[in-house]
Amino acid sequence: MTAGEETAGLNAAAAERYWRTTLFAVFAVTAARLMWLALGKADLYPDEAQYWAWSLHPAFGYYSKPPLVAWLIALTTGMFGESELAIRLWAPLLHFATALTLYGLARRLYDARIAAWSAVIYATLPGVTASALIMSTDAPLLLCWTVALYAFVRAREGADRRWWLAVGGAAGLGLLAKFAMAYWLFSGLLFLAGARDEHRHLPRYLAACALALLVYAPNFVWNLAHGFASYRHTADNAALAGPLFHAGSFFDFFGSQFGVFGPLLFAALLALLLQGRHAFAERRAALVACFALPTLAMMLAVSFLSHAEPNWAAPTYVSATVLVVAWLMARGMKAVLTASLVLHIGAAAVLLELRDLAQAVGYDLPAKHDPLHRLRGWHQLGGIVARLLREHPGAHLLVENREDMAALLYYVHPHPFDALKWNGDDVKPNDQFDIDAAPARYIGQDFLMVSSTSDVKRITSRFASLGPVQHIFIPLGGGEGREYLVQLLGGFKGYR
């Protein structure tokens, strides 16, 4: 055996060890998340309950989101029932697949060592931990984003042009997951247009974009038939309001990214950016940066002009993970990665069990200090409302807002699918419940109203008779909780 063959054999053996280590580590993290979910530590967040309600009626679109999240939930609940675990099952599994795909991406661009660190770091990012425990549109988006990026790297190598089909297919599915996939299409165009020797890929890339739009087309048709409801909702979310500049919102969003990416990693990303163009001199660094930084820059601009939620920049941290890992490893700063890994795992373990830890030492943790307080109390509310509905047979459920409506649809048994979410104050729908509602068919019927506000005269004035007012308090810890007003209303007159 020659020296070159021996070195190649050793490199292959090392790469195999890195892959096995990565697979074991990411599997262990995913298994821990599945166990936590199986223990039922948290109720469904109202958005999750809303996606479950959508999944009962599969369609090509819904008011606020494209349809992929509802389709995925329909698959798992169809196989395993409608438990919280079945609804959330895809979230940790999709992030598991994303981490392994990221390994393949980093392996293709760098080496097995950087690939292993990238995959494991990604799997334990604080933002990923939060996303892996809640079924949202981010989990399928990030997998589609990563698969499309891996296919893009392979397609540019030119050996097999079918990779461009994979680019278009993954990007199209990403658009069906969340409209933020459009940032990926923009980033790809920006990268190919920015380097002269990349221009040759533009025709095939544009063909891949056309395929992506073709895959996405059913949702466009749905929006066309529903007054572009999803697009209007997305625009409203980021709409300018009040003063032109929102410095407080900007700094809130900027600070939140230390939590999403992790404090040490986001600080490393900022240090890397301070190096300017020198940090992106290598084509591979420029490539991964191009699929990270424009999205982050856009969200920072949105936060300054209006507002932005912390997870809106989530796609940034797919390729930013590879970028930062490679940059730190090249400078012999593996200790930063190790410290981040320990910090992220330790923080997740403490924060997810914080209320139980506090109870173990006899402390009633206030809801404002409980990271999961928004995921608590819904099943208790559902049980109380279910009992009240049984006491008033024939009465329909009337709920004032979308979040309470979604949670009660899920947690009241039997499910009150004949419930009505109040929309008498507006002429246009504000959510999917309003789109699906037919209030005229309830004229003359009775309702049990559940409201999270005390100002309900605008609702009660549309009924012929009013029952006594009751109050519900759902404790969330430390004396804090959610308060509801409940009242039996007779003889619905209609909205107008």
C-alpha positions as CSV (number, residue, x, y, z in Angstrom):
1,M,0.0,0.0,0.0
2,T,1.4,3.4,-1.0
3,A,1.6,6.3,1.4
4,G,-1.2,8.1,-0.5
5,E,-3.5,5.1,-0.3
6,E,-2.8,4.7,3.4
7,T,-3.6,8.4,4.0
8,A,-6.8,8.1,2.0
9,G,-7.8,5.0,4.1
10,L,-7.1,6.8,7.3
11,N,-9.2,9.8,6.1
12,A,-12.0,7.6,5.1
13,A,-11.9,5.9,8.5
14,A,-11.9,9.2,10.3
15,A,-14.8,10.4,8.2
16,E,-16.7,7.3,9.0
17,R,-16.1,7.9,12.8
18,Y,-17.3,11.5,12.5
19,W,-20.5,10.3,10.7
20,R,-21.2,7.7,13.3
21,T,-20.6,10.1,16.1
22,T,-22.9,12.7,14.4
23,L,-25.7,10.1,13.9
24,F,-25.5,8.9,17.5
25,A,-25.5,12.5,18.9
26,V,-28.3,13.8,16.8
27,F,-30.4,10.7,17.4
28,A,-29.8,11.0,21.2
29,V,-31.0,14.6,21.2
30,T,-34.0,13.7,19.1
31,A,-34.9,10.7,21.3
32,A,-34.7,12.9,24.4
33,R,-37.1,15.4,22.8
34,L,-39.5,12.7,21.8
35,M,-39.5,11.4,25.4
36,W,-40.1,14.8,26.8
37,L,-43.1,15.2,24.4
38,A,-44.4,11.8,25.3
39,L,-44.4,12.8,29.0
40,G,-47.0,15.5,28.1
41,K,-45.1,18.3,29.8
42,A,-46.9,21.0,28.0
43,D,-50.3,21.6,26.4
44,L,-50.6,22.5,22.7
45,Y,-49.9,26.1,21.9
46,P,-53.0,27.7,20.3
47,D,-51.3,27.9,16.9
48,E,-50.6,24.1,17.1
49,A,-54.3,23.5,17.9
50,Q,-55.2,25.7,15.0
51,Y,-53.0,23.7,12.6
52,W,-54.7,20.5,14.0
53,A,-58.1,22.0,13.2
54,W,-56.9,22.8,9.7
55,S,-55.6,19.2,9.3
56,L,-59.1,17.9,9.7
57,H,-60.0,19.6,6.4
58,P,-57.0,19.2,4.1
59,A,-56.8,22.0,1.5
60,F,-54.3,23.8,-0.7
61,G,-54.3,26.8,1.6
62,Y,-55.4,28.4,4.9
63,Y,-55.8,32.0,6.0
64,S,-52.4,32.7,7.5
65,K,-50.1,29.9,6.3
66,P,-49.5,27.6,3.3
67,P,-50.8,24.1,3.8
68,L,-47.8,21.8,4.4
69,V,-47.9,22.0,8.2
70,A,-51.6,20.9,8.2
71,W,-50.8,18.1,5.7
72,L,-48.0,16.8,8.0
73,I,-50.3,16.8,11.0
74,A,-53.0,15.0,9.1
75,L,-50.5,12.2,8.3
76,T,-49.4,11.6,11.9
77,T,-52.8,12.0,13.5
78,G,-54.2,9.7,10.9
79,M,-51.8,7.0,12.0
80,F,-51.4,7.7,15.7
81,G,-54.5,9.5,16.8
82,E,-55.0,13.1,17.9
83,S,-52.7,13.3,21.0
84,E,-50.3,16.2,21.5
85,L,-47.4,13.8,20.7
86,A,-49.0,12.8,17.4
87,I,-49.6,16.4,16.4
88,R,-46.0,17.4,17.3
89,L,-44.3,14.2,16.1
90,W,-43.0,15.8,12.9
91,A,-41.2,18.7,14.7
92,P,-38.2,16.7,16.2
93,L,-38.1,14.3,13.3
94,L,-37.8,17.1,10.7
95,H,-35.0,18.8,12.7
96,F,-33.3,15.4,12.9
97,A,-33.4,15.2,9.1
98,T,-32.2,18.8,8.8
99,A,-29.2,18.2,11.0
100,L,-28.1,15.1,9.0
101,T,-28.6,17.0,5.7
102,L,-26.5,19.8,7.1
103,Y,-23.8,17.3,7.8
104,G,-23.9,16.4,4.1
105,L,-23.7,20.0,3.1
106,A,-20.8,20.8,5.3
107,R,-19.0,17.6,4.3
108,R,-19.4,18.6,0.7
109,L,-18.0,22.1,1.2
110,Y,-15.4,21.4,4.0
111,D,-14.6,18.1,5.7
112,A,-16.1,15.5,8.0
113,R,-14.9,17.2,11.2
114,I,-16.6,20.5,10.3
115,A,-19.7,18.6,9.1
116,A,-20.0,16.7,12.4
117,W,-19.7,19.9,14.5
118,S,-22.1,21.7,12.3
119,A,-24.8,19.0,12.5
120,V,-24.5,18.6,16.3
121,I,-24.3,22.3,17.0
122,Y,-27.4,22.9,14.8
123,A,-29.4,20.1,16.5
124,T,-28.8,21.8,19.9
125,L,-29.3,25.4,19.0
126,P,-31.7,27.1,21.4
127,G,-34.0,28.1,18.6
128,V,-34.0,24.6,17.2
129,T,-34.8,23.1,20.6
130,A,-37.8,25.4,20.9
131,S,-38.9,24.6,17.3
132,A,-38.4,20.8,17.8
133,L,-40.9,20.8,20.7
134,I,-43.7,22.8,19.0
135,M,-45.3,21.9,15.6
136,S,-44.9,25.0,13.5
137,T,-44.1,26.0,10.0
138,D,-40.4,26.5,10.8
139,A,-39.5,22.8,11.1
140,P,-40.6,21.8,7.5
141,L,-39.2,25.1,6.2
142,L,-35.7,24.6,7.6
143,L,-35.6,21.0,6.2
144,C,-36.6,22.2,2.7
145,W,-34.2,25.1,3.0
146,T,-31.3,22.8,3.8
147,V,-32.2,20.1,1.2
148,A,-32.5,22.8,-1.4
149,L,-29.1,24.2,-0.4
150,Y,-27.4,20.8,-0.5
151,A,-28.9,20.2,-4.0
152,F,-27.8,23.6,-5.1
153,V,-24.2,22.8,-4.1
154,R,-24.4,19.5,-5.9
155,A,-26.0,21.0,-9.0
156,R,-23.2,23.6,-9.4
157,E,-20.7,20.8,-9.5
158,G,-22.2,19.9,-12.9
159,A,-21.9,16.1,-12.7
160,D,-25.6,15.5,-12.7
161,R,-28.0,18.1,-13.9
162,R,-30.9,16.3,-12.1
163,W,-29.8,18.1,-9.0
164,W,-31.4,21.2,-10.4
165,L,-34.7,19.3,-10.3
166,A,-34.1,18.6,-6.6
167,V,-33.4,22.4,-6.0
168,G,-36.7,23.3,-7.6
169,G,-38.7,20.5,-5.8
170,A,-37.3,21.3,-2.4
171,A,-37.7,25.1,-2.9
172,G,-41.3,24.5,-4.0
173,L,-42.1,22.4,-0.9
174,G,-40.5,25.1,1.2
175,L,-42.9,27.6,-0.2
176,L,-45.7,25.3,0.7
177,A,-44.3,25.3,4.2
178,K,-43.7,29.0,4.7
179,F,-43.5,32.0,2.4
180,A,-40.0,32.7,3.9
181,M,-38.6,30.2,1.5
182,A,-38.7,33.0,-1.0
183,Y,-35.6,34.4,0.8
184,W,-33.8,31.2,-0.3
185,L,-34.7,31.9,-4.0
186,F,-33.5,35.5,-3.6
187,S,-30.2,34.3,-2.0
188,G,-29.5,31.8,-4.7
189,L,-30.0,34.5,-7.4
190,L,-27.8,36.9,-5.5
191,F,-25.0,34.4,-5.2
192,L,-25.0,33.4,-8.9
193,A,-25.3,37.0,-10.0
194,G,-22.5,38.1,-7.7
195,A,-19.6,36.1,-9.3
196,R,-18.8,36.2,-13.0
197,D,-17.9,32.5,-13.2
198,E,-21.2,31.5,-11.5
199,H,-23.3,33.2,-14.3
200,R,-23.2,30.0,-16.3
201,H,-25.6,28.4,-13.8
202,L,-28.2,31.1,-14.0
203,P,-30.4,29.5,-16.8
204,R,-30.7,26.2,-15.0
205,Y,-31.2,28.0,-11.7
206,L,-34.1,30.1,-13.2
207,A,-35.6,26.8,-14.5
208,A,-35.4,25.4,-11.0
209,C,-37.1,28.5,-9.7
210,A,-39.9,28.0,-12.3
211,L,-40.3,24.4,-11.1
212,A,-40.5,25.7,-7.5
213,L,-43.3,28.0,-8.5
214,L,-45.0,25.2,-10.3
215,V,-44.9,23.0,-7.1
216,Y,-46.2,26.0,-5.1
217,A,-48.9,26.9,-7.6
218,P,-51.9,25.2,-5.9
219,N,-51.5,27.5,-2.9
220,F,-51.4,30.5,-5.3
221,V,-54.7,29.3,-6.8
222,W,-56.2,28.9,-3.4
223,N,-55.2,32.4,-2.5
224,L,-56.6,33.7,-5.8
225,A,-60.0,32.1,-4.8
226,H,-59.9,33.6,-1.3
227,G,-58.9,37.2,-1.9
228,F,-55.2,36.5,-1.4
229,A,-55.9,36.0,2.3
230,S,-52.5,34.5,3.2
231,Y,-50.6,37.3,1.4
232,R,-52.6,40.0,3.0
233,H,-52.0,38.4,6.5
234,T,-48.3,38.2,5.9
235,A,-48.2,41.8,4.7
236,D,-50.2,42.9,7.8
237,N,-47.8,41.1,10.1
238,A,-44.9,43.2,8.9
239,A,-46.9,46.4,8.1
240,L,-45.5,49.7,9.1
241,A,-47.4,51.2,12.0
242,G,-47.0,54.3,14.1
243,P,-43.5,56.0,13.9
244,L,-41.4,55.2,10.8
245,F,-38.5,53.9,12.9
246,H,-38.8,51.5,15.9
247,A,-35.4,51.5,17.7
248,G,-36.9,49.5,20.6
249,S,-38.2,46.8,18.3
250,F,-34.9,46.7,16.5
251,F,-32.9,46.2,19.7
252,D,-35.4,43.7,21.0
253,F,-35.1,41.6,17.8
254,F,-31.3,42.0,17.7
255,G,-31.0,40.8,21.3
256,S,-33.3,37.9,20.7
257,Q,-30.9,36.5,18.1
258,F,-28.4,35.8,20.9
259,G,-31.1,33.5,22.3
260,V,-32.1,31.9,19.0
261,F,-28.5,31.1,17.8
262,G,-26.9,31.0,21.2
263,P,-24.9,33.9,22.8
264,L,-21.4,32.6,21.9
265,L,-22.3,31.6,18.4
266,F,-24.1,34.9,17.6
267,A,-21.2,36.8,19.1
268,A,-18.8,34.8,16.8
269,L,-21.0,35.6,13.8
270,L,-20.8,39.3,14.6
271,A,-17.0,39.0,15.0
272,L,-16.8,37.3,11.7
273,L,-18.8,40.1,10.1
274,L,-16.5,42.7,11.5
275,Q,-13.7,41.2,9.3
276,G,-15.6,42.4,6.3
277,R,-15.1,40.9,2.8
278,H,-11.9,39.1,4.0
279,A,-14.1,36.6,5.9
280,F,-15.8,35.6,2.6
281,A,-12.8,35.4,0.4
282,E,-13.3,31.7,-0.1
283,R,-16.1,30.8,-2.5
284,R,-17.6,28.2,-0.1
285,A,-17.7,30.8,2.7
286,A,-19.3,33.3,0.3
287,L,-21.9,30.7,-0.6
288,V,-23.0,29.8,2.9
289,A,-23.0,33.4,3.9
290,C,-25.2,34.3,0.9
291,F,-27.8,31.9,2.2
292,A,-27.6,33.4,5.7
293,L,-26.9,37.1,5.9
294,P,-29.4,38.6,3.5
295,T,-32.3,37.0,5.5
296,L,-30.8,38.3,8.8
297,A,-30.3,41.8,7.2
298,M,-33.9,41.8,5.9
299,M,-35.3,40.9,9.3
300,L,-33.2,43.5,11.1
301,A,-34.6,46.1,8.6
302,V,-38.2,44.9,9.2
303,S,-37.7,45.1,13.0
304,F,-36.4,48.7,12.6
305,L,-39.3,49.7,10.4
306,S,-42.0,47.8,12.1
307,H,-41.5,44.7,14.2
308,A,-40.1,41.1,13.8
309,E,-40.6,38.0,15.8
310,P,-37.4,36.2,16.9
311,N,-38.0,33.2,14.7
312,W,-38.4,35.2,11.5
313,A,-34.6,35.0,11.0
314,A,-34.5,31.2,11.6
315,P,-33.4,30.2,8.1
316,T,-30.3,32.4,8.7
317,Y,-28.9,29.8,11.1
318,V,-28.9,26.8,8.8
319,S,-25.9,28.0,6.8
320,A,-24.7,30.4,9.5
321,T,-24.0,27.3,11.6
322,V,-21.6,25.9,9.0
323,L,-20.1,29.4,8.4
324,V,-19.4,30.0,12.1
325,V,-18.2,26.4,12.8
326,A,-15.7,26.6,9.9
327,W,-14.5,30.0,10.9
328,L,-13.9,29.0,14.6
329,M,-12.2,25.7,13.7
330,A,-9.9,27.5,11.3
331,R,-8.8,29.7,14.2
332,G,-8.3,26.8,16.6
333,M,-11.3,27.9,18.7
334,K,-13.0,24.6,19.1
335,A,-13.4,25.5,22.8
336,V,-16.1,28.0,21.8
337,L,-18.1,25.3,20.1
338,T,-17.7,23.0,23.1
339,A,-18.8,25.7,25.5
340,S,-21.8,26.5,23.3
341,L,-22.8,22.8,23.1
342,V,-22.6,22.5,26.9
343,L,-24.4,25.8,27.4
344,H,-27.2,25.0,25.0
345,I,-27.9,21.5,26.4
346,G,-27.7,22.6,30.0
347,A,-29.9,25.7,29.5
348,A,-32.5,23.6,27.6
349,A,-32.6,21.0,30.4
350,V,-33.0,23.6,33.1
351,L,-35.5,25.8,31.3
352,L,-37.8,22.9,30.2
353,E,-37.9,21.6,33.7
354,L,-37.8,24.9,35.6
355,R,-41.3,24.7,37.0
356,D,-40.8,21.2,38.2
357,L,-37.5,22.1,39.8
358,A,-39.1,25.0,41.5
359,Q,-41.9,22.9,42.8
360,A,-39.4,20.3,44.1
361,V,-38.0,23.0,46.5
362,G,-41.4,24.3,47.4
363,Y,-41.4,27.4,45.3
364,D,-44.4,28.4,43.2
365,L,-42.7,29.7,40.1
366,P,-44.5,32.9,38.7
367,A,-45.8,32.4,35.2
368,K,-43.7,35.3,33.9
369,H,-40.6,33.3,34.8
370,D,-41.8,30.0,33.3
371,P,-40.6,29.7,29.7
372,L,-43.6,27.3,29.0
373,H,-46.3,29.4,30.6
374,R,-48.0,29.9,27.2
375,L,-48.3,26.2,26.9
376,R,-50.0,25.6,30.2
377,G,-53.6,25.6,31.4
378,W,-55.4,25.0,28.1
379,H,-56.5,21.4,29.0
380,Q,-57.8,22.7,32.3
381,L,-59.8,25.4,30.6
382,G,-61.1,22.9,28.1
383,G,-62.3,20.6,30.9
384,I,-64.2,23.4,32.6
385,V,-65.9,24.6,29.4
386,A,-66.8,21.0,28.5
387,R,-68.6,20.6,31.8
388,L,-70.4,23.9,31.3
389,L,-71.5,22.8,27.8
390,R,-72.9,19.5,29.3
391,E,-74.9,21.6,31.7
392,H,-76.5,23.5,28.8
393,P,-77.3,20.9,26.2
394,G,-78.1,22.4,22.8
395,A,-76.0,25.5,23.4
396,H,-73.1,26.2,20.9
397,L,-69.7,27.4,22.0
398,L,-69.0,31.1,21.2
399,V,-65.4,32.3,21.6
400,E,-64.1,35.8,21.3
401,N,-60.6,35.3,19.8
402,R,-58.6,32.9,17.6
403,E,-56.3,31.5,20.2
404,D,-59.0,30.6,22.7
405,M,-61.1,29.2,19.9
406,A,-58.3,26.9,18.6
407,A,-57.4,25.7,22.1
408,L,-61.0,25.0,23.1
409,L,-61.7,23.1,19.8
410,Y,-59.0,20.7,20.8
411,Y,-59.3,20.5,24.5
412,V,-63.1,20.4,24.8
413,H,-64.5,16.8,24.5
414,P,-66.4,16.0,22.5
415,H,-64.9,18.6,20.2
416,P,-67.3,21.5,19.6
417,F,-67.0,21.6,15.8
418,D,-70.2,23.7,15.7
419,A,-68.5,26.5,17.7
420,L,-68.5,30.0,16.4
421,K,-65.6,32.5,16.7
422,W,-67.0,36.0,17.1
423,N,-66.4,38.2,14.1
424,G,-69.3,40.7,14.4
425,D,-67.0,43.7,14.8
426,D,-65.4,43.4,11.4
427,V,-66.6,42.9,7.8
428,K,-63.6,40.9,6.7
429,P,-62.3,37.6,8.0
430,N,-59.3,37.7,10.4
431,D,-58.5,34.0,10.5
432,Q,-59.5,30.6,9.0
433,F,-62.3,30.3,11.5
434,D,-63.9,33.4,10.1
435,I,-63.5,32.1,6.5
436,D,-65.2,28.9,7.4
437,A,-68.0,30.4,9.6
438,A,-71.6,30.7,8.5
439,P,-73.1,32.8,11.3
440,A,-76.5,33.2,9.6
441,R,-77.3,29.5,10.3
442,Y,-77.2,30.1,14.0
443,I,-79.9,32.8,14.1
444,G,-82.2,32.1,17.0
445,Q,-79.9,29.6,18.7
446,D,-78.2,29.7,22.1
447,F,-74.6,30.0,22.9
448,L,-72.2,29.6,25.8
449,M,-69.8,32.5,25.5
450,V,-66.2,32.3,26.7
451,S,-64.4,35.6,26.6
452,S,-61.0,36.6,27.8
453,T,-62.1,40.3,28.2
454,S,-64.9,41.8,30.3
455,D,-66.0,44.2,27.6
456,V,-68.6,42.0,25.9
457,K,-71.5,44.3,25.4
458,R,-71.0,44.4,21.7
459,I,-71.5,40.6,21.7
460,T,-74.3,40.3,24.3
461,S,-76.3,43.0,22.5
462,R,-76.8,40.6,19.6
463,F,-78.8,38.2,21.8
464,A,-82.4,38.1,23.0
465,S,-81.6,36.9,26.5
466,L,-78.7,36.8,28.9
467,G,-77.8,34.3,31.6
468,P,-75.8,35.0,34.7
469,V,-72.1,35.9,34.4
470,Q,-69.5,33.4,35.7
471,H,-65.8,33.8,36.0
472,I,-63.0,31.2,35.3
473,F,-59.5,31.6,36.6
474,I,-56.8,29.3,35.2
475,P,-53.7,29.5,37.5
476,L,-50.3,29.5,35.8
477,G,-48.1,29.9,38.8
478,G,-47.2,32.5,41.4
479,G,-50.7,33.8,41.6
480,E,-50.8,34.7,37.9
481,G,-53.2,33.2,35.4
482,R,-55.8,33.6,32.7
483,E,-59.2,35.0,33.5
484,Y,-62.3,34.3,31.5
485,L,-65.9,35.5,31.5
486,V,-68.6,32.9,30.8
487,Q,-72.2,33.6,30.1
488,L,-75.1,31.8,28.5
489,L,-76.6,33.8,25.7
490,G,-80.1,33.0,24.2
491,G,-81.6,33.8,20.8
492,F,-78.8,34.9,18.5
493,K,-79.9,37.8,16.3
494,G,-77.0,37.7,13.9
495,Y,-74.1,40.1,13.5
496,R,-76.1,43.0,12.1
